[in-house]
């Protein structure tokens, strides 16, 4: 599950979540947008804080999509672009 979706579903603000994982809102926003590499420390913190709902693979996928220009695309848009 994407982190931004998890935050929305749980009603958790980015500010609150950033504090929980000991980072800044700016860093969290860049991570969600796939604009910043993510450290293993943050990956572990996010997976732990979301109780595994957001996985390390989910986080890596967001970054990979952003690198391919697909960040923010719906799954069908991403699939269409990949085809």
C-alpha positions, 0 to 999 in steps of 0.5 A, a space after each residue: 500500500 502506498 504511504 499516502 493512501 495509508 495516511 488518508 485511510 488512517 486519518 493521520 497527518 503528515 506532520 504527526 506521522 513525520 514526528 512518529 518516525 523522527 523525520 521532517 514533514 518536508 522529507 516525508 513529503 519528498 519520500 511520498 512523491 518519490 523525489 528522495 531516496 529513502 534510507 533503511 532507517 526510514 524504511 524500517 520506521 515506516 514499516 513498523 509504524 504502519 504495522 506492515 501495511 506499507 512495505 519496503 517494496 511499496 516504498 521502493 516502488 514509489 521511488 522507481 515510479 517517480 524515476 520513470 515519470 509515473 508518480 501520482 499516476 493511478 494504477 491503470 495510468 501507470 500500467 498504460 504508460 508502461 505498455 
